[in-house]
Amino acid sequence: MTLSAGFHIMNSVKCNSLETLQYDIKLIMPEPSSLLNRIKSNALFESVDENLLRKILDALSEVSMPDGKLIFDEGDEGHCLYLLLSGVVRISKKLKSGQEIVLGLLQSGDFFGELDLIDERLRSGRAVASGGVGGCTLARLAKPEFDILMRESPPFARNLLKGISLRLRASNLTYVYSEESNLIALSLQLEKMHKLVDASKIVNSSLDIDQLLRLILETATRTVSADRGTLYILDDLKNELWSKVQQGSTVVEIRLPVGRGIAGFVASSGEIINISDAYNDQRFNPEIDKTTGYRTKTILCMPMKNKEGKIIGVFQLLNKAGGSFTKEDEEFIEGLSVHASIAIENAAIAQKMMHNERLSTVGRMASSIIHDIKNPLGTLRLSMQLMKKKAGDRETSNLADSMVRQIDQFIAMTQEILDFVRGVSSLNIQKVQFQELTETAIPVIKEDLEKRNIRFVSNIKFAGFIDADPEKLFRAFYNICNNAADAMPMGGSLTVNASESDGRLLVEFIDTGTGIPPEVKAKIFEPFFTYGKKHGTGLGMAIVKKIVEDHRGKIEIESEMGKGTRVCLFIPIHVQ
């Protein structure tokens, strides 16, 4: 069939009767010399013999595509290579989620569709004309002519390989940059998680309401790098905010009507107020600065809400170091707010209850906190595993594995605390080779200790089997080592010995820490008792004692102030 210049073919046009274009197009039959000059400028034909080009010239067809028209789609058969004579072509791929990602924007003088001619597979992406109002102009080179050029023109083959290589390099760089961005985002997310986890530990370390409010405020102020702050609690009965502040050597209570001032406005509206220049904001009252001599520059004032979304207090933080408070600061305070509110509400309940109800109260508190934390941890864990599969390099894989281990360790620890306060006691007794158990536990413990400048010495002389719950024993060992590390803030050494003694397994933990005073030693296994720590639940050694006793064993502690502590676990090799 002979076509004149400007002849329109509607609905579909086939490339050598093989590849079908899906949209209305216009075939243009230019003068051979004109088309020859235009394709010679394409990167594929650099140094290609002109006689060879003239040989295939009659097989080339020039196509004009309007902007936005589909040239080919993913899954189409590919029998043409396209030369981009003018305009822009967008190469993209649709993900399973339906999202479309752009793989490249090709300009005049480029080519595309070559891979399908080489591997004879279906199109792996889609190409769309994107040249604006004028669309784009293409020359289509069918596979027979492509094969001729590959056989008879080394420059053509070399140019093709060079183009594929450049695109592969660009793709690799794009992937590396994408993975690097993902790792940075993942690290930032993990850092936020660690901050929130650490904060939740701290705010749940006390049931004394005054101490708890101080801990919450200190955590919020320190984490967002504020110079100072106030934590107000909402008194529903009086419709007031109250707080305790230090004035000289005494602590005084201040009260503020809801609706008055920035904190009062936040308490009534629930809005977040982030002021980068206090003196240029009409809501700020400078009278307090005049009275105290303090200069307020930046303010972050946020409601403290419980898990039901009810406002129970207000954070007011002043003068962030290095500039204004950020969106990340707001997100952290918002996350802390839930845990802090739970801690405050449960502390208030605990103060009204008898001592024999205390464990039950803390159990509900722990359950609420663990429920809130498990969902984001689970999502993060799945993200780590997906990241490991996609990354393909050892460094990323090791980092993902380390993060997954830390998440699993935290989940196990929180679940154990919950089981303890609920009075749940269950063992998964197995016949375990003790040496294999220690080979799993020691690297985790050693890594944590080395970060705190503590030398770990292992002296395991027992290689037999014991009837035990390996997960529970690991938690007992970990809690003891963590307590020992807390007693060595400037570093030191921790030695673990294991041997058989009178038909029992004797495991010794010997540290070079500060030692334990006699009055503290007498209470060390009591729930909620802590000594010399700024954080912690006070359940660590109580949990250790319960685990050992559940194994029908016993625990003994020897300590001397200034010299260190020796913790001995006597565990029956066979549980009766």
Secondary structure, DSSP 8 states (H G I E B T S, - for coil): ----TT-EE-S--EETTTEE--S-EEEE---HHHHHHHHHTSGGGTT--HHHHHHHHTT-EEEEE-TT-EEE-TT----EEEEEEES-EEEEEE-TTS-EEEEEEE-TT-EE-HHHHHH----SSEEEE--GGG-EEEEEEEHHHHHHHHHH-HHHHHHHHHHHHHHHHHHHHHHHHHHHHHHHHHHHHHHHHHHHHHHHHHHTS---HHHHHHHHHHHHHHHTTEEEEEEEEEETTTTEEEEEEEETTEEEEEEEETTSHHHHHHHHH---EEES-GGG-TT--THHHHHH------EEEEEEE-TTS-EEEEEEEEEETTS---HHHHHHHHHHHHHHHHHHHHHHHHHHS-GGGHHHHHHHHHHHHHHHHHHHHHHHHHHHHHHHHHH-SHHHHHHHHHHHHHHHHHHHHHHHHHHHHHT------EEEEHHHHHHHHHHHHHHHHHHTTEEEEEEE---SEEEE-HHHHHHHHHHHHHHHHHT-TT-EEEEEEEEEETTEEEEEEEE-S----HHHHTTTTSTT---S-SS--S-HHHHHHHHHHHTT-EEEEEEETTTEEEEEEEEESS--
